[in-house]
Amino acid sequence: MTLAIPLTGDAVSPQAHKLLSAVRELVELSKGTVTVEPAAAIEPAEPPSAAGPEVRLLTGSRQALLDGAALPLTRLEFDLLLYLAERPRRVFSRTQLLAAVWGYERAGERTVDVHVRRLRLKLGANVPAITTVYGVGYRLADDANITVLPHE
């Protein structure tokens, strides 16, 4: 079995030394060997290219633009989309979204479902924006092309 642990930078952190020592001890107990080789240059991964129309959220004026055209969103729809766009790749439960976007948790959790459905309708079928994580909640879609511009 080969285990590659890429360590970048000139200095190896104390945590990395502890990890290497633990791995070395486990390997030597099973009569294996540990070799340390310089890592090959790792090329940074290119960000995935977003397909489809672009949504721009102008936080200063609280406007949403879909391919340059104004997109009429309610206050809560804008806040919900902004919240998810500022936190990509994270899944939020309905209760978390109620607390963060609505500011309270007492409303029915289906309130979030209704707003997500309306937001999806307004964005259209060509804009993948919000993904349902069944049994958990919602997250921003990986291929969502949403740009947050703070001062325009």
Summary of the structure (lengths in Angstrom):
residues: 152
radius of gyration: 22.6
end to end distance: 54.0
largest distance: 66.9
contacts: 339
relative contact order: 0.17
helix: 33%
strand: 16%
